[in-house]
Amino acid sequence: MWSNAKEWQAVFDYEISQLEKLGTWVIQDLPKGHSTIPCSKVLKEKQGPTGDIEFYWVRIVAGGHKQIEGGKLY
């Protein structure tokens, strides 16, 4: 699919490890009757002056605006 899939996977793994390290990402079972908060990902490739990719950048962003008190989503 992507010729640079290994590089993207490494960046995703690093981002998730940082979220876990900071305590903002916890994997657990979802309580019955509750929905997950949707997440989006922002992907960027930083190119140098010659057009070569210098680094890959990923951010995982939670849709917290959809969260309501009690943790349920509609």
All heavy atoms as a GROMACS GRO file, in nm:
protein
  598
    1MET      N    1   0.083  -0.118   0.000
    1MET     CA    2   0.000   0.000   0.000
    1MET      C    3   0.088   0.125   0.000
    1MET      O    4   0.104   0.189  -0.101
    1MET     CB    5  -0.092  -0.002   0.122
    1MET     CG    6  -0.190   0.111   0.124
    1MET     SD    7  -0.306   0.086   0.261
    1MET     CE    8  -0.344   0.252   0.299
    2TRP      N    9   0.144   0.160   0.116
    2TRP     CA   10   0.234   0.275   0.123
    2TRP      C   11   0.377   0.226   0.120
    2TRP      O   12   0.414   0.134   0.192
    2TRP     CB   13   0.213   0.353   0.250
    2TRP     CG   14   0.084   0.428   0.261
    2TRP    CD1   15  -0.013   0.441   0.165
    2TRP    CD2   16   0.036   0.500   0.372
    2TRP    NE1   17  -0.116   0.515   0.211
    2TRP    CE2   18  -0.089   0.554   0.338
    2TRP    CE3   19   0.086   0.525   0.498
    2TRP    CZ2   20  -0.164   0.631   0.425
    2TRP    CZ3   21   0.012   0.602   0.585
    2TRP    CH2   22  -0.111   0.655   0.548
    3SER      N   23   0.459   0.289   0.040
    3SER     CA   24   0.600   0.248   0.034
    3SER      C   25   0.673   0.287   0.163
    3SER      O   26   0.777   0.230   0.194
    3SER     CB   27   0.668   0.311  -0.087
    3SER     OG   28   0.665   0.452  -0.077
    4ASN      N   29   0.620   0.381   0.238
    4ASN     CA   30   0.684   0.427   0.361
    4ASN      C   31   0.602   0.386   0.484
    4ASN      O   32   0.603   0.455   0.586
    4ASN     CB   33   0.705   0.578   0.357
    4ASN     CG   34   0.579   0.653   0.318
    4ASN    OD1   35   0.473   0.594   0.297
    4ASN    ND2   36   0.589   0.783   0.306
    5ALA      N   37   0.535   0.272   0.476
    5ALA     CA   38   0.448   0.225   0.585
    5ALA      C   39   0.526   0.202   0.715
    5ALA      O   40   0.475   0.230   0.823
    5ALA     CB   41   0.375   0.099   0.544
    6LYS      N   42   0.649   0.152   0.705
    6LYS     CA   43   0.728   0.126   0.825
    6LYS      C   44   0.760   0.256   0.900
    6LYS      O   45   0.756   0.259   1.022
    6LYS     CB   46   0.858   0.053   0.790
    6LYS     CG   47   0.835  -0.091   0.750
    6LYS     CD   48   0.966  -0.161   0.723
    6LYS     CE   49   0.939  -0.304   0.679
    6LYS     NZ   50   1.063  -0.377   0.656
    7GLU      N   51   0.788   0.362   0.826
    7GLU     CA   52   0.816   0.491   0.888
    7GLU      C   53   0.692   0.545   0.959
    7GLU      O   54   0.699   0.592   1.073
    7GLU     CB   55   0.865   0.593   0.785
    7GLU     CG   56   1.004   0.566   0.733
    7GLU     CD   57   1.008   0.466   0.617
    7GLU    OE1   58   0.902   0.407   0.582
    7GLU    OE2   59   1.117   0.447   0.562
    8TRP      N   60   0.576   0.535   0.893
    8TRP     CA   61   0.450   0.580   0.954
    8TRP      C   62   0.418   0.497   1.078
    8TRP      O   63   0.374   0.552   1.179
    8TRP     CB   64   0.335   0.575   0.854
    8TRP     CG   65   0.334   0.689   0.758
    8TRP    CD1   66   0.354   0.683   0.623
    8TRP    CD2   67   0.313   0.826   0.789
    8TRP    NE1   68   0.347   0.809   0.570
    8TRP    CE2   69   0.321   0.898   0.669
    8TRP    CE3   70   0.288   0.896   0.907
    8TRP    CZ2   71   0.305   1.037   0.664
    8TRP    CZ3   72   0.271   1.034   0.901
    8TRP    CH2   73   0.280   1.102   0.780
    9GLN      N   74   0.439   0.367   1.072
    9GLN     CA   75   0.410   0.281   1.187
    9GLN      C   76   0.498   0.320   1.306
    9GLN      O   77   0.452   0.325   1.419
    9GLN     CB   78   0.430   0.134   1.152
    9GLN     CG   79   0.389   0.039   1.264
    9GLN     CD   80   0.241   0.046   1.295
    9GLN    OE1   81   0.159   0.030   1.206
    9GLN    NE2   82   0.208   0.071   1.420
   10ALA      N   83   0.624   0.348   1.280
   10ALA     CA   84   0.715   0.389   1.388
   10ALA      C   85   0.668   0.520   1.451
   10ALA      O   86   0.673   0.536   1.574
   10ALA     CB   87   0.857   0.405   1.333
   11VAL      N   88   0.621   0.614   1.370
   11VAL     CA   89   0.574   0.742   1.422
   11VAL      C   90   0.446   0.722   1.504
   11VAL      O   91   0.429   0.782   1.610
   11VAL     CB   92   0.552   0.842   1.307
   11VAL    CG1   93   0.490   0.971   1.356
   11VAL    CG2   94   0.684   0.872   1.238
   12PHE      N   95   0.353   0.638   1.455
   12PHE     CA   96   0.231   0.607   1.531
   12PHE      C   97   0.265   0.540   1.664
   12PHE      O   98   0.210   0.576   1.768
   12PHE     CB   99   0.139   0.514   1.451
   12PHE     CG  100   0.040   0.587   1.365
   12PHE    CD1  101   0.061   0.600   1.229
   12PHE    CD2  102  -0.075   0.640   1.420
   12PHE    CE1  103  -0.030   0.666   1.150
   12PHE    CE2  104  -0.167   0.707   1.342
   12PHE     CZ  105  -0.144   0.720   1.206
   13ASP      N  106   0.356   0.443   1.661
   13ASP     CA  107   0.396   0.375   1.784
   13ASP      C  108   0.454   0.473   1.886
   13ASP      O  109   0.425   0.466   2.005
   13ASP     CB  110   0.498   0.264   1.754
   13ASP     CG  111   0.438   0.148   1.677
   13ASP    OD1  112   0.313   0.136   1.673
   13ASP    OD2  113   0.516   0.069   1.622
   14TYR      N  114   0.536   0.565   1.838
   14TYR     CA  115   0.595   0.665   1.927
   14TYR      C  116   0.487   0.755   1.986
   14TYR      O  117   0.487   0.784   2.106
   14TYR     CB  118   0.699   0.749   1.852
   14TYR     CG  119   0.757   0.858   1.938
   14TYR    CD1  120   0.853   0.829   2.034
   14TYR    CD2  121   0.715   0.990   1.925
   14TYR    CE1  122   0.906   0.927   2.115
   14TYR    CE2  123   0.767   1.089   2.006
   14TYR     CZ  124   0.862   1.057   2.100
   14TYR     OH  125   0.914   1.156   2.180
   15GLU      N  126   0.394   0.800   1.904
   15GLU     CA  127   0.287   0.889   1.952
   15GLU      C  128   0.203   0.819   2.059
   15GLU      O  129   0.174   0.877   2.164
   15GLU     CB  130   0.198   0.933   1.835
   15GLU     CG  131   0.079   1.016   1.875
   15GLU     CD  132   0.111   1.157   1.923
   15GLU    OE1  133   0.229   1.198   1.921
   15GLU    OE2  134   0.017   1.226   1.965
   16ILE      N  135   0.167   0.694   2.036
   16ILE     CA  136   0.088   0.620   2.134
   16ILE      C  137   0.168   0.597   2.261
   16ILE      O  138   0.115   0.610   2.372
   16ILE     CB  139   0.036   0.488   2.073
   16ILE    CG1  140  -0.069   0.520   1.967
   16ILE    CG2  141  -0.021   0.396   2.181
   16ILE    CD1  142  -0.115   0.402   1.886
   17SER      N  143   0.297   0.566   2.250
   17SER     CA  144   0.379   0.546   2.369
   17SER      C  145   0.389   0.675   2.451
   17SER      O  146   0.389   0.671   2.574
   17SER     CB  147   0.518   0.494   2.333
   17SER     OG  148   0.596   0.594   2.273
   18GLN      N  149   0.395   0.789   2.384
   18GLN     CA  150   0.399   0.917   2.456
   18GLN      C  151   0.267   0.943   2.528
   18GLN      O  152   0.265   0.992   2.641
   18GLN     CB  153   0.431   1.032   2.360
   18GLN     CG  154   0.574   1.031   2.311
   18GLN     CD  155   0.673   1.044   2.425
   18GLN    OE1  156   0.737   0.946   2.462
   18GLN    NE2  157   0.684   1.160   2.481
   19LEU      N  158   0.155   0.912   2.463
   19LEU     CA  159   0.024   0.930   2.527
   19LEU      C  160   0.011   0.841   2.649
   19LEU      O  161  -0.042   0.882   2.753
   19LEU     CB  162  -0.088   0.903   2.427
   19LEU     CG  163  -0.101   1.004   2.312
   19LEU    CD1  164  -0.201   0.953   2.209
   19LEU    CD2  165  -0.141   1.140   2.364
   20GLU      N  166   0.061   0.717   2.638
   20GLU     CA  167   0.058   0.626   2.753
   20GLU      C  168   0.150   0.676   2.864
   20GLU      O  169   0.114   0.674   2.981
   20GLU     CB  170   0.099   0.485   2.710
   20GLU     CG  171  -0.006   0.416   2.624
   20GLU     CD  172   0.041   0.284   2.568
   20GLU    OE1  173   0.165   0.261   2.557
   20GLU    OE2  174  -0.046   0.203   2.533
   21LYS      N  175   0.268   0.723   2.828
   21LYS     CA  176   0.366   0.772   2.925
   21LYS      C  177   0.311   0.892   3.003
   21LYS      O  178   0.332   0.903   3.124
   21LYS     CB  179   0.494   0.812   2.851
   21LYS     CG  180   0.603   0.870   2.938
   21LYS     CD  181   0.723   0.906   2.852
   21LYS     CE  182   0.826   0.986   2.930
   21LYS     NZ  183   0.938   1.026   2.844
   22LEU      N  184   0.238   0.978   2.934
   22LEU     CA  185   0.182   1.098   2.998
   22LEU      C  186   0.050   1.071   3.069
   22LEU      O  187  -0.006   1.160   3.133
   22LEU     CB  188   0.163   1.208   2.894
   22LEU     CG  189   0.292   1.261   2.831
   22LEU    CD1  190   0.260   1.354   2.715
   22LEU    CD2  191   0.376   1.332   2.934
   23GLY      N  192  -0.001   0.949   3.056
   23GLY     CA  193  -0.125   0.913   3.124
   23GLY      C  194  -0.251   0.964   3.056
   23GLY      O  195  -0.357   0.970   3.118
   24THR      N  196  -0.241   1.004   2.929
   24THR     CA  197  -0.358   1.054   2.858
   24THR      C  198  -0.423   0.945   2.772
   24THR      O  199  -0.527   0.970   2.712
   24THR     CB  200  -0.320   1.171   2.766
   24THR    OG1  201  -0.220   1.129   2.675
   24THR    CG2  202  -0.269   1.288   2.847
   25TRP      N  203  -0.364   0.829   2.768
   25TRP     CA  204  -0.412   0.720   2.686
   25TRP      C  205  -0.415   0.595   2.772
   25TRP      O  206  -0.310   0.549   2.817
   25TRP     CB  207  -0.318   0.700   2.568
   25TRP     CG  208  -0.355   0.594   2.472
   25TRP    CD1  209  -0.344   0.459   2.489
   25TRP    CD2  210  -0.407   0.611   2.341
   25TRP    NE1  211  -0.384   0.392   2.379
   25TRP    CE2  212  -0.424   0.483   2.284
   25TRP    CE3  213  -0.440   0.722   2.264
   25TRP    CZ2  214  -0.474   0.464   2.156
   25TRP    CZ3  215  -0.489   0.701   2.137
   25TRP    CH2  216  -0.506   0.575   2.084
   26VAL      N  217  -0.532   0.543   2.797
   26VAL     CA  218  -0.546   0.423   2.878
   26VAL      C  219  -0.636   0.326   2.802
   26VAL      O  220  -0.747   0.362   2.762
   26VAL     CB  221  -0.608   0.454   3.016
   26VAL    CG1  222  -0.625   0.326   3.097
   26VAL    CG2  223  -0.524   0.554   3.092
   27ILE      N  224  -0.590   0.205   2.783
   27ILE     CA  225  -0.672   0.103   2.717
   27ILE      C  226  -0.744   0.026   2.825
   27ILE      O  227  -0.683  -0.028   2.917
   27ILE     CB  228  -0.585   0.009   2.631
   27ILE    CG1  229  -0.517   0.090   2.520
   27ILE    CG2  230  -0.671  -0.103   2.574
   27ILE    CD1  231  -0.423   0.011   2.436
   28GLN      N  232  -0.876   0.024   2.816
   28GLN     CA  233  -0.956  -0.049   2.913
   28GLN      C  234  -1.088  -0.089   2.848
   28GLN      O  235  -1.122  -0.041   2.741
   28GLN     CB  236  -0.980   0.036   3.037
   28GLN     CG  237  -1.057   0.164   3.012
   28GLN     CD  238  -1.069   0.246   3.139
   28GLN    OE1  239  -0.986   0.237   3.228
   28GLN    NE2  240  -1.172   0.327   3.147
   29ASP      N  241  -1.161  -0.178   2.914
   29ASP     CA  242  -1.291  -0.220   2.865
   29ASP      C  243  -1.390  -0.105   2.880
   29ASP      O  244  -1.390  -0.034   2.980
   29ASP     CB  245  -1.342  -0.343   2.940
   29ASP     CG  246  -1.258  -0.467   2.912
   29ASP    OD1  247  -1.201  -0.476   2.802
   29ASP    OD2  248  -1.249  -0.554   3.000
   30LEU      N  249  -1.475  -0.091   2.781
   30LEU     CA  250  -1.576   0.014   2.782
   30LEU      C  251  -1.695  -0.030   2.867
   30LEU      O  252  -1.745  -0.140   2.851
   30LEU     CB  253  -1.621   0.040   2.638
   30LEU     CG  254  -1.705   0.162   2.611
   30LEU    CD1  255  -1.627   0.288   2.642
   30LEU    CD2  256  -1.746   0.164   2.465
   31PRO      N  257  -1.740   0.054   2.961
   31PRO     CA  258  -1.855   0.017   3.042
   31PRO      C  259  -1.980  -0.003   2.955
   31PRO      O  260  -1.996   0.065   2.854
   31PRO     CB  261  -1.874   0.137   3.136
   31PRO     CG  262  -1.745   0.209   3.134
   31PRO     CD  263  -1.684   0.183   3.001
   32LYS      N  264  -2.065  -0.094   2.996
   32LYS     CA  265  -2.186  -0.124   2.920
   32LYS      C  266  -2.272   0.002   2.909
   32LYS      O  267  -2.290   0.075   3.006
   32LYS     CB  268  -2.264  -0.236   2.990
   32LYS     CG  269  -2.375  -0.291   2.907
   32LYS     CD  270  -2.433  -0.416   2.968
   32LYS     CE  271  -2.532  -0.476   2.870
   32LYS     NZ  272  -2.568  -0.611   2.905
   33GLY      N  273  -2.323   0.027   2.789
   33GLY     CA  274  -2.409   0.142   2.765
   33GLY      C  275  -2.336   0.270   2.734
   33GLY      O  276  -2.398   0.375   2.717
   34HIS      N  277  -2.204   0.266   2.727
   34HIS     CA  278  -2.125   0.385   2.695
   34HIS      C  279  -2.064   0.372   2.557
   34HIS      O  280  -2.039   0.261   2.509
   34HIS     CB  281  -2.015   0.408   2.798
   34HIS     CG  282  -2.066   0.454   2.930
   34HIS    ND1  283  -2.135   0.372   3.016
   34HIS    CD2  284  -2.057   0.574   2.990
   34HIS    CE1  285  -2.167   0.440   3.124
   34HIS    NE2  286  -2.121   0.563   3.110
   35SER      N  287  -2.036   0.485   2.495
   35SER     CA  288  -1.973   0.489   2.363
   35SER      C  289  -1.832   0.546   2.375
   35SER      O  290  -1.804   0.621   2.468
   35SER     CB  291  -2.054   0.576   2.267
   35SER     OG  292  -2.184   0.528   2.254
   36THR      N  293  -1.750   0.513   2.281
   36THR     CA  294  -1.614   0.568   2.281
   36THR      C  295  -1.615   0.712   2.231
   36THR      O  296  -1.707   0.754   2.161
   36THR     CB  297  -1.521   0.486   2.191
   36THR    OG1  298  -1.573   0.489   2.057
   36THR    CG2  299  -1.509   0.344   2.239
   37ILE      N  300  -1.513   0.785   2.268
   37ILE     CA  301  -1.493   0.919   2.214
   37ILE      C  302  -1.416   0.900   2.084
   37ILE      O  303  -1.310   0.839   2.083
   37ILE     CB  304  -1.414   1.008   2.311
   37ILE    CG1  305  -1.494   1.028   2.439
   37ILE    CG2  306  -1.381   1.142   2.246
   37ILE    CD1  307  -1.418   1.101   2.546
   38PRO      N  308  -1.469   0.950   1.973
   38PRO     CA  309  -1.399   0.931   1.846
   38PRO      C  310  -1.266   1.005   1.842
   38PRO      O  311  -1.251   1.108   1.906
   38PRO     CB  312  -1.496   0.987   1.742
   38PRO     CG  313  -1.584   1.080   1.818
   38PRO     CD  314  -1.590   1.029   1.959
   39CYS      N  315  -1.171   0.950   1.769
   39CYS     CA  316  -1.040   1.011   1.753
   39CYS      C  317  -1.013   1.036   1.605
   39CYS      O  318  -1.061   0.964   1.518
   39CYS     CB  319  -0.930   0.921   1.808
   39CYS     SG  320  -0.937   0.899   1.985
   40SER      N  321  -0.934   1.137   1.580
   40SER     CA  322  -0.885   1.166   1.446
   40SER      C  323  -0.734   1.162   1.449
   40SER      O  324  -0.674   1.174   1.555
   40SER     CB  325  -0.930   1.305   1.401
   40SER     OG  326  -1.069   1.314   1.398
   41LYS      N  327  -0.676   1.150   1.335
   41LYS     CA  328  -0.530   1.156   1.328
   41LYS      C  329  -0.489   1.262   1.228
   41LYS      O  330  -0.555   1.282   1.126
   41LYS     CB  331  -0.471   1.020   1.293
   41LYS     CG  332  -0.530   0.951   1.175
   41LYS     CD  333  -0.488   0.807   1.172
   41LYS     CE  334  -0.561   0.727   1.069
   41LYS     NZ  335  -0.703   0.716   1.089
   42VAL      N  336  -0.384   1.333   1.262
   42VAL     CA  337  -0.329   1.436   1.175
   42VAL      C  338  -0.193   1.384   1.129
   42VAL      O  339  -0.107   1.352   1.211
   42VAL     CB  340  -0.313   1.570   1.250
   42VAL    CG1  341  -0.255   1.676   1.159
   42VAL    CG2  342  -0.447   1.614   1.307
   43LEU      N  343  -0.175   1.373   0.999
   43LEU     CA  344  -0.052   1.319   0.941
   43LEU      C  345   0.016   1.425   0.854
   43LEU      O  346  -0.051   1.491   0.774
   43LEU     CB  347  -0.082   1.198   0.852
   43LEU     CG  348  -0.169   1.088   0.910
   43LEU    CD1  349  -0.207   0.988   0.802
   43LEU    CD2  350  -0.096   1.018   1.021
   44LYS      N  351   0.145   1.440   0.871
   44LYS     CA  352   0.220   1.534   0.788
   44LYS      C  353   0.356   1.475   0.755
   44LYS      O  354   0.416   1.406   0.836
   44LYS     CB  355   0.240   1.668   0.858
   44LYS     CG  356   0.113   1.747   0.874
   44LYS     CD  357   0.143   1.883   0.932
   44LYS     CE  358   0.014   1.961   0.951
   44LYS     NZ  359   0.039   2.095   1.003
   45GLU      N  360   0.402   1.506   0.637
   45GLU     CA  361   0.539   1.475   0.596
   45GLU      C  362   0.613   1.608   0.580
   45GLU      O  363   0.568   1.696   0.508
   45GLU     CB  364   0.542   1.403   0.462
   45GLU     CG  365   0.484   1.266   0.464
   45GLU     CD  366   0.484   1.201   0.326
   45GLU    OE1  367   0.492   1.273   0.225
   45GLU    OE2  368   0.476   1.078   0.321
   46LYS      N  369   0.721   1.624   0.651
   46LYS     CA  370   0.802   1.746   0.640
   46LYS      C  371   0.909   1.723   0.535
   46LYS      O  372   0.990   1.630   0.545
   46LYS     CB  373   0.867   1.778   0.775
   46LYS     CG  374   0.964   1.893   0.771
   46LYS     CD  375   0.899   2.024   0.735
   46LYS     CE  376   1.004   2.134   0.742
   46LYS     NZ  377   0.962   2.257   0.684
   47GLN      N  378   0.906   1.805   0.430
   47GLN     CA  379   1.002   1.791   0.321
   47GLN      C  380   1.108   1.900   0.330
   47GLN      O  381   1.080   2.013   0.367
   47GLN     CB  382   0.932   1.800   0.186
   47GLN     CG  383   0.836   1.685   0.163
   47GLN     CD  384   0.768   1.692   0.028
   47GLN    OE1  385   0.775   1.794  -0.041
   47GLN    NE2  386   0.705   1.584  -0.012
   48GLY      N  387   1.228   1.862   0.294
   48GLY     CA  388   1.339   1.956   0.291
   48GLY      C  389   1.341   2.033   0.160
   48GLY      O  390   1.256   2.014   0.073
   49PRO      N  391   1.440   2.117   0.142
   49PRO     CA  392   1.450   2.200   0.021
   49PRO      C  393   1.465   2.119  -0.108
   49PRO      O  394   1.427   2.165  -0.214
   49PRO     CB  395   1.572   2.288   0.045
   49PRO     CG  396   1.633   2.245   0.173
   49PRO     CD  397   1.545   2.145   0.237
   50THR      N  398   1.520   1.998  -0.096
   50THR     CA  399   1.538   1.915  -0.216
   50THR      C  400   1.415   1.828  -0.244
   50THR      O  401   1.412   1.756  -0.343
   50THR     CB  402   1.660   1.824  -0.200
   50THR    OG1  403   1.638   1.738  -0.087
   50THR    CG2  404   1.788   1.904  -0.181
   51GLY      N  405   1.314   1.834  -0.156
   51GLY     CA  406   1.194   1.754  -0.174
   51GLY      C  407   1.198   1.620  -0.103
   51GLY      O  408   1.100   1.547  -0.104
   52ASP      N  409   1.312   1.587  -0.043
   52ASP     CA  410   1.322   1.464   0.035
   52ASP      C  411   1.246   1.479   0.166
   52ASP      O  412   1.243   1.586   0.225
   52ASP     CB  413   1.469   1.431   0.066
   52ASP     CG  414   1.549   1.398  -0.059
   52ASP    OD1  415   1.488   1.352  -0.157
   52ASP    OD2  416   1.672   1.419  -0.056
   53ILE      N  417   1.187   1.370   0.212
   53ILE     CA  418   1.114   1.372   0.338
   53ILE      C  419   1.214   1.373   0.452
   53ILE      O  420   1.297   1.284   0.463
   53ILE     CB  421   1.018   1.252   0.349
   53ILE    CG1  422   0.914   1.260   0.237
   53ILE    CG2  423   0.951   1.249   0.485
   53ILE    CD1  424   0.825   1.138   0.226
   54GLU      N  425   1.207   1.476   0.537
   54GLU     CA  426   1.297   1.487   0.652
   54GLU      C  427   1.243   1.414   0.773
   54GLU      O  428   1.317   1.355   0.848
   54GLU     CB  429   1.322   1.634   0.685
   54GLU     CG  430   1.403   1.706   0.579
   54GLU     CD  431   1.436   1.848   0.619
   54GLU    OE1  432   1.381   1.900   0.719
   54GLU    OE2  433   1.520   1.908   0.549
   55PHE      N  434   1.110   1.424   0.795
   55PHE     CA  435   1.049   1.349   0.905
   55PHE      C  436   0.899   1.338   0.885
   55PHE      O  437   0.840   1.411   0.805
   55PHE     CB  438   1.083   1.410   1.042
   55PHE     CG  439   1.029   1.548   1.066
   55PHE    CD1  440   0.904   1.567   1.121
   55PHE    CD2  441   1.107   1.659   1.037
   55PHE    CE1  442   0.855   1.695   1.144
   55PHE    CE2  443   1.060   1.787   1.060
   55PHE     CZ  444   0.933   1.804   1.114
   56TYR      N  445   0.840   1.244   0.958
   56TYR     CA  446   0.696   1.221   0.957
   56TYR      C  447   0.642   1.270   1.090
   56TYR      O  448   0.707   1.259   1.193
   56TYR     CB  449   0.666   1.072   0.941
   56TYR     CG  450   0.717   1.015   0.812
   56TYR    CD1  451   0.846   0.965   0.802
   56TYR    CD2  452   0.636   1.012   0.700
   56TYR    CE1  453   0.894   0.914   0.683
   56TYR    CE2  454   0.682   0.960   0.580
   56TYR     CZ  455   0.811   0.911   0.572
   56TYR     OH  456   0.858   0.861   0.454
   57TRP      N  457   0.520   1.324   1.088
   57TRP     CA  458   0.461   1.382   1.208
   57TRP      C  459   0.318   1.332   1.221
   57TRP      O  460   0.242   1.334   1.125
   57TRP     CB  461   0.464   1.533   1.193
   57TRP     CG  462   0.414   1.613   1.307
   57TRP    CD1  463   0.484   1.651   1.418
   57TRP    CD2  464   0.284   1.669   1.323
   57TRP    NE1  465   0.405   1.727   1.500
   57TRP    CE2  466   0.281   1.740   1.444
   57TRP    CE3  467   0.169   1.666   1.246
   57TRP    CZ2  468   0.169   1.806   1.490
   57TRP    CZ3  469   0.057   1.732   1.291
   57TRP    CH2  470   0.059   1.800   1.413
   58VAL      N  471   0.282   1.281   1.340
   58VAL     CA  472   0.148   1.229   1.366
   58VAL      C  473   0.098   1.284   1.498
   58VAL      O  474   0.173   1.289   1.596
   58VAL     CB  475   0.148   1.074   1.373
   58VAL    CG1  476   0.012   1.022   1.417
   58VAL    CG2  477   0.188   1.013   1.242
   59ARG      N  478  -0.027   1.323   1.502
   59ARG     CA  479  -0.094   1.357   1.627
   59ARG      C  480  -0.228   1.284   1.627
   59ARG      O  481  -0.300   1.285   1.528
   59ARG     CB  482  -0.120   1.507   1.641
   59ARG     CG  483   0.002   1.588   1.671
   59ARG     CD  484   0.064   1.550   1.805
   59ARG     NE  485   0.184   1.622   1.833
   59ARG     CZ  486   0.307   1.580   1.806
   59ARG    NH1  487   0.326   1.464   1.749
   59ARG    NH2  488   0.412   1.653   1.836
   60ILE      N  489  -0.259   1.222   1.741
   60ILE     CA  490  -0.388   1.158   1.760
   60ILE      C  491  -0.470   1.253   1.846
   60ILE      O  492  -0.428   1.290   1.956
   60ILE     CB  493  -0.373   1.020   1.826
   60ILE    CG1  494  -0.288   0.931   1.736
   60ILE    CG2  495  -0.509   0.959   1.852
   60ILE    CD1  496  -0.251   0.798   1.796
   61VAL      N  497  -0.585   1.292   1.794
   61VAL     CA  498  -0.666   1.395   1.857
   61VAL      C  499  -0.802   1.338   1.894
   61VAL      O  500  -0.873   1.284   1.809
   61VAL     CB  501  -0.685   1.515   1.761
   61VAL    CG1  502  -0.762   1.626   1.829
   61VAL    CG2  503  -0.552   1.564   1.709
   62ALA      N  504  -0.838   1.346   2.022
   62ALA     CA  505  -0.968   1.297   2.069
   62ALA      C  506  -1.075   1.402   2.042
   62ALA      O  507  -1.051   1.521   2.054
   62ALA     CB  508  -0.962   1.266   2.218
   63GLY      N  509  -1.192   1.354   2.006
   63GLY     CA  510  -1.307   1.443   1.984
   63GLY      C  511  -1.376   1.471   2.116
   63GLY      O  512  -1.493   1.437   2.133
   64GLY      N  513  -1.306   1.532   2.209
   64GLY     CA  514  -1.359   1.557   2.342
   64GLY      C  515  -1.481   1.648   2.344
   64GLY      O  516  -1.558   1.648   2.439
   65HIS      N  517  -1.500   1.724   2.236
   65HIS     CA  518  -1.617   1.810   2.227
   65HIS      C  519  -1.748   1.730   2.225
   65HIS      O  520  -1.854   1.783   2.249
   65HIS     CB  521  -1.609   1.899   2.102
   65HIS     CG  522  -1.607   1.822   1.975
   65HIS    ND1  523  -1.494   1.754   1.932
   65HIS    CD2  524  -1.702   1.799   1.883
   65HIS    CE1  525  -1.522   1.695   1.817
   65HIS    NE2  526  -1.647   1.721   1.786
   66LYS      N  527  -1.738   1.600   2.198
   66LYS     CA  528  -1.856   1.514   2.195
   66LYS      C  529  -1.881   1.446   2.329
   66LYS      O  530  -1.979   1.376   2.346
   66LYS     CB  531  -1.843   1.409   2.086
   66LYS     CG  532  -1.840   1.470   1.948
   66LYS     CD  533  -1.847   1.365   1.842
   66LYS     CE  534  -1.854   1.432   1.706
   66LYS     NZ  535  -1.872   1.335   1.601
   67GLN      N  536  -1.792   1.467   2.425
   67GLN     CA  537  -1.807   1.405   2.556
   67GLN      C  538  -1.905   1.486   2.641
   67GLN      O  539  -1.905   1.608   2.637
   67GLN     CB  540  -1.673   1.398   2.628
   67GLN     CG  541  -1.677   1.324   2.758
   67GLN     CD  542  -1.540   1.316   2.823
   67GLN    OE1  543  -1.447   1.385   2.782
   67GLN    NE2  544  -1.528   1.232   2.923
   68ILE      N  545  -1.988   1.416   2.714
   68ILE     CA  546  -2.080   1.483   2.806
   68ILE      C  547  -2.059   1.425   2.946
   68ILE      O  548  -2.001   1.318   2.962
   68ILE     CB  549  -2.227   1.467   2.762
   68ILE    CG1  550  -2.267   1.321   2.758
   68ILE    CG2  551  -2.251   1.532   2.630
   68ILE    CD1  552  -2.415   1.297   2.738
   69GLU      N  553  -2.108   1.496   3.045
   69GLU     CA  554  -2.094   1.451   3.182
   69GLU      C  555  -2.154   1.313   3.199
   69GLU      O  556  -2.264   1.285   3.150
   69GLU     CB  557  -2.160   1.549   3.278
   69GLU     CG  558  -2.131   1.520   3.423
   69GLU     CD  559  -2.187   1.627   3.515
   69GLU    OE1  560  -2.227   1.734   3.467
   69GLU    OE2  561  -2.187   1.603   3.636
   70GLY      N  562  -2.082   1.224   3.263
   70GLY     CA  563  -2.127   1.086   3.279
   70GLY      C  564  -2.066   0.994   3.176
   70GLY      O  565  -2.079   0.873   3.183
   71GLY      N  566  -2.000   1.051   3.074
   71GLY     CA  567  -1.926   0.972   2.978
   71GLY      C  568  -2.006   0.914   2.863
   71GLY      O  569  -1.952   0.843   2.781
   72LYS      N  570  -2.135   0.943   2.850
   72LYS     CA  571  -2.213   0.888   2.739
   72LYS      C  572  -2.211   0.982   2.620
   72LYS      O  573  -2.204   1.104   2.635
   72LYS     CB  574  -2.358   0.863   2.781
   72LYS     CG  575  -2.378   0.741   2.865
   72LYS     CD  576  -2.524   0.707   2.872
   72LYS     CE  577  -2.542   0.571   2.937
   72LYS     NZ  578  -2.679   0.524   2.929
   73LEU      N  579  -2.218   0.923   2.504
   73LEU     CA  580  -2.230   1.000   2.380
   73LEU      C  581  -2.367   0.972   2.320
   73LEU      O  582  -2.426   0.868   2.341
   73LEU     CB  583  -2.124   0.959   2.279
   73LEU     CG  584  -1.980   0.984   2.316
   73LEU    CD1  585  -1.888   0.926   2.209
   73LEU    CD2  586  -1.952   1.130   2.332
   74TYR      N  587  -2.416   1.067   2.245
   74TYR     CA  588  -2.543   1.046   2.176
   74TYR      C  589  -2.521   1.012   2.032
   74TYR      O  590  -2.427   1.047   1.972
   74TYR     CB  591  -2.630   1.171   2.186
   74TYR     CG  592  -2.678   1.195   2.327
   74TYR    CD1  593  -2.618   1.291   2.406
   74TYR    CD2  594  -2.780   1.120   2.378
   74TYR    CE1  595  -2.662   1.314   2.535
   74TYR    CE2  596  -2.825   1.141   2.508
   74TYR     CZ  597  -2.766   1.237   2.586
   74TYR     OH  598  -2.810   1.259   2.712
   0.00000   0.00000   0.00000
